[in-house]
Amino acid sequence: MVRKLIWPAAAATVALALMAGLAIANNGRTNDKTFEYAIGLWGDLPYSAVQADPGVPNLIADMNASKLDFTVHDGDLKAGNGPSAKPPSVNCDDSLYQTALGWFDSLEGAAMFTPGDNDWTDCDRPSNGGFDSLGRLELERKLFFSTPYSLGSQPLKQDVQGGPNEPKCLGGTNAASHPTDCVENRRWTVKGVTYATVNVQGSCDNLCDTAPNAAEEAARNTADIQWLNETFKEAADNGFAGVMIVMQADPGFDLTDGTRAPLRDPKTLAETDGQPDGFQTYLQALRDDTTAFQKPVVLVYGDSHYFRIDKPLLDEQGRRLENFTRVETFGDNSANGLNDVHWVKVLVDPSSRDVFAFQPQIVPSNRVAVPSPSS
């Protein structure tokens, strides 16, 4: 065998050629694993007194130490039931929202929030104080969403759903027919990546539980789908690199696990478990928008309190949508004290092929089963 020697200059030429080939294979963009900025995702917290203190303060301190550009809480400021729950939670009185506002404003940078079913649609449960659920949503709108700016120590200006060209949500205390702008639906762009919050709820999106409200759900779902479509259109028209959507509900995507989410035909996206389906048309719109956008899309939610990152969305032929990623944040997952009071760090690089990279952040002072090492 005759071996051909490659001298250093020739070797460098070969290496450059290989790198050029890789760039061409990646449409001129290498997946270099760097990042421009970082954000934090959390939600479904706190569900008990120990999660409220010291759990959430520990978590906020950990996020603040990470120098994040912004954070997003994906809903549920309390457990589904109040003082009678095990462990006991608080009910839906005004102090719940004031406490949460203090937490959000203690976050460095901008802090975003989208409502959760436990802090409005489920507030009509007797165990939560028997409040008018629409009245609780109106309170959240006034407290958290009264300006076009986010919460946090450095508020960020956002686009807000509302005005004559946008559908109305049904709201108003004890007045289901009162038209209200969906001011909790927000959108903002940071360095070529678009983010949006959408008010999509657990408990069948307000079609089941103590006092279902089909009129409210229909109006809000129409507004949510329009906001979704407008978000993708803005990102596409401006050539932005990716889209992240944040909501509360786990809508389910397939037939794999009925213990955590509704069972759903993955091709039609119709619910198959006999429960009211408040999500099919929204999921169909999300799928259509994701397919047309082609670039990376991330859907973030909480609801079932099971941290995971995967790709569960299929097209009508049963093929996996490669550009779609589901991120479910940490949240109360048991009665085990501080268990799962943690967060997810997202590293964002608009110039990379995948745009988003994810790191689960286990707050050292909130570890339970395996304490944090001393060194």
PAMARDREN-201808 format. One record per residue (C-alpha): residue in one letter; x, y negated, z negated. Coordinates in steps of 0.5 Angstrom, whole numbers, plus 2048, in hexadecimal, padded with zeros to 3 digits. Layout:
// residues N
AXYZ
...
// end
This chain:
// residues 375
M800800800
V8037F9802
R8017F47FD
K8007ED800
L8037E87FB
I7FF7E17FA
W8047DB7F8
P8017D67F3
A7FF7D17F8
A7FB7D67FC
A7F87D97F6
A7F57D27F4
T7F37D17FB
V7EF7D87FA
A7EC7D67F3
L7EA7CF7F6
A7E67D37FC
L7E37D87F7
M7E07D27F3
A7DE7CE7F9
G7DA7D57FB
L7D77D57F4
A7D57CE7F5
I7D27CF7FC
A7CE7D67F9
N7CB7D17F3
N7C97CC7F8
G7CF7C87F6
R7CD7C87EF
T7D17CC7EA
N7CE7CF7E4
D7D47CC7E0
K7D07CC7D9
T7D27C57D7
F7CC7C17D4
E7CB7B97D4
Y7C67B97CE
A7C37BD7C9
I7BC7BD7C6
G7B87C17C1
L7B27C57C1
W7AE7C77BB
G7A77C87B8
D7A27CC7B4
L7A57C97AE
P7A47C97A8
Y79F7CE7A6
S7A07CE79F
A7A37CA799
V7AA7CD799
Q7AA7CC7A1
A7A87C57A0
D7AD7C479B
P7B37C579B
G7B27C97A2
V7B07C37A7
P7B57BE7A4
N7BA7C37A4
L7B87C47AC
I7B87BD7AD
A7BF7BC7AA
D7C27C17AE
M7BF7BE7B5
N7C17B77B3
A7C87BA7B2
S7C87BC7B9
K7C77B57BC
L7C17B77C1
D7BE7B27C6
F7B77B47C4
T7B37BA7C0
V7AC7BC7C2
H7A87C07BD
D7A37C47C0
G79D7C47BB
D79A7C77B5
L79C7C27AF
K7997C87AA
A7967CF7AA
G7907D17AD
N78C7D17A6
G78D7CC7A0
P78E7CE798
S78B7D4799
A7907D779E
K7967DC79C
P79A7D879B
P7967D279A
S7967CC79E
V7937C579E
N78D7C37A1
C78B7BE7A7
D78B7B87A2
D78E7B17A4
S7957B37A0
L7967B97A5
Y7977B47AB
Q79B7AE7A7
T7A07B47A4
A7A17B67AB
L7A27AF7AE
G7A87AE7A8
W7AB7B47AB
F7AB7B27B2
D7AD7AB7B1
S7B37AE7AD
L7B67B17B3
E7BC7AE7B6
G7BA7AC7BD
A7B37AD7C0
A7AE7B27BD
M7A97B47C1
F7A27B87BF
T79D7BC7C2
P7977BD7BE
G7957C57BC
D78F7C87BA
N7907C97B3
D7907C17B2
W78A7C07B6
T7867C57BA
D7867CA7B3
C7857C47AE
D77D7C67AE
R77F7CC7AB
P77C7CC7A4
S7837CE7A1
N7867C87A5
G7817C37A1
G77B7C37A6
F77E7BD7AA
D77B7BB7B1
S7807BE7B6
L77F7B87BB
G7807B37B5
R7877B67B3
L7897B67BA
E7877AE7BB
L78B7AD7B4
E7917B07B7
R7907AC7BE
K7907A67B9
L7967A87B5
F79B7AB7BA
F7997A97C0
S7967A17C0
T79C79F7C4
P7A07A17CA
Y7A67A27C6
S7A87A97C3
L7A97AA7BB
G7B07AA7B8
S7B57A57B6
Q7B77A47BD
P7B07A47C1
L7B07A57C8
K7AB7A27CD
Q7A67A77D0
D7A17A87D6
V79A7A97D2
Q7947AC7D5
G78F7A77D6
G78B7A27DA
P7867A17DF
N7897A77E4
E78A7AC7DE
P7857B17DC
K7827AF7D5
C7837B47CF
L77D7B57CA
G77E7B27C4
G77B7AD7BE
T7797AF7B7
N7737B37B7
A7717B17BE
A7737B67C3
S7717B27C9
H7757AC7C8
P77B7AB7CE
T7827AA7CB
D7887AA7CF
C78D7B07CE
V7927AC7CB
E7967B27C8
N7987B47CF
R79F7B17D0
R7A47B17D5
W7AB7AF7D5
T7B27B07D9
V7B97B07D7
K7BF7B07DC
G7BB7B37E1
V7B77B87DD
T7AF7B77DC
Y7AC7B97D6
A7A47B97D4
T7A07BB7CE
V7997BE7CF
N7937BF7CA
V7927C77CB
Q7907CA7C5
G78F7D17C2
S7897D47BF
C7877D57C7
D7887CD7C8
N7827CB7C4
L77D7D17C7
C77D7D57C1
D77E7D57B9
T7797D17B4
A7767CC7B9
P7787CD7C0
N7777C77C5
A7777C97CC
A7757C27CE
E77B7BF7CB
E7807C57CD
A77D7C47D5
A77F7BC7D4
R7867BD7D1
N7877C37D6
T7867BE7DC
A78A7B97D9
D7907BE7D8
I7907C17DF
Q7907BA7E2
W7967B87DD
L79A7BE7DF
N7997BD7E6
E79B7B67E6
T7A17B87E2
F7A37BD7E7
K7A27B87ED
E7A67B27E9
A7AC7B77E8
A7AB7B97EF
D7AB7B27F2
N7B17B07EF
G7B57B67F0
F7B67B77E9
A7BA7BE7E7
G7B57C17E2
V7AE7C17DE
M7AD7C37D7
I7A57C37D4
V7A47C47CD
M79D7C67CA
Q79B7CA7C4
A7977D07C6
D79A7D77C8
P7957D87CE
G7987DF7D0
F79A7E17D6
D7997E87D7
L7977EF7D4
T79D7F07CF
D79B7EE7C8
G7947EC7C6
T7977EB7BF
R79A7E57C1
A7967E27C7
P7907E37CB
L7907E97D0
R7907E67D7
D7917E97DE
P7977E77E0
K7957E67E7
T78F7E27E6
L7907DF7E0
A7897E17DD
E7897E37D6
T7877EA7D5
D7857EB7CE
G77E7E97CE
Q7807E27CA
P77E7DB7CD
D7837D97D2
G7857D27D1
F78C7D37D5
Q78B7D67DC
T78A7D07E0
Y7907CC7DC
L7947D27DD
Q7937D37E5
A7947CB7E5
L79B7CC7E2
R79D7D27E6
D79B7CE7ED
D79F7C87EA
T7A57CD7E8
T7A57D07EF
A7A57CA7F3
F7AA7C67EF
Q7AF7CC7F0
K7B47C97EB
P7B47CB7E3
V7AE7CB7DF
V7AE7CC7D8
L7A77CD7D4
V7A87CC7CC
Y7A37CE7C7
G7A27D17C0
D79B7D47BE
S79D7DB7BD
H7A47D97B9
Y7A87DE7BC
F7AF7DB7BF
R7B07DE7C6
I7B37DB7CD
D7B17DF7D3
K7AD7DF7DA
P7A67E27D9
L7A37DE7DF
L7A17E27E5
D79E7DF7EC
E7987E27EF
Q79C7E87F2
G79F7EA7EB
R7A67E77ED
R7AA7E37E7
L7AA7DC7E8
E7B27DB7E7
N7B27D47E6
F7AD7D47E0
T7AF7D57D9
R7AB7D67D3
V7AE7D47CC
E7AA7D57C6
T7AD7D17C0
F7AE7D47B9
G7A87D37B4
D7A57D67AD
N7A67DE7AF
S7A47E17A8
A7A37DF7A1
N7AA7E07A0
G7AC7D979D
L7B07D57A2
N7B07DA7A7
D7B17D87AE
V7B17D07AC
H7B67CF7B2
W7B67CC7B8
V7B97CC7C0
K7BE7C87C3
V7BE7C77CA
L7C47C57CE
V7C27C17D4
D7C67C07DA
P7C37BD7E0
S7C87BF7E5
S7C97C67E3
R7C57CB7E7
D7C07CD7E1
V7C07C77DE
F7BE7C97D7
A7C27CE7D2
F7BF7D07CB
Q7C27D17C4
P7BE7D47BE
Q7C07D07B8
I7C07D37B2
V7C07CE7AC
P7C57D17A7
S7C17CE7A1
N7BB7D17A3
R7BD7D87A4
V7BA7DE7A0
A7BB7E57A2
V7C37E47A3
P7C57DE79F
S7CA7D97A3
P7D17DB7A2
S7D57D779D
S7DB7D57A2
// end
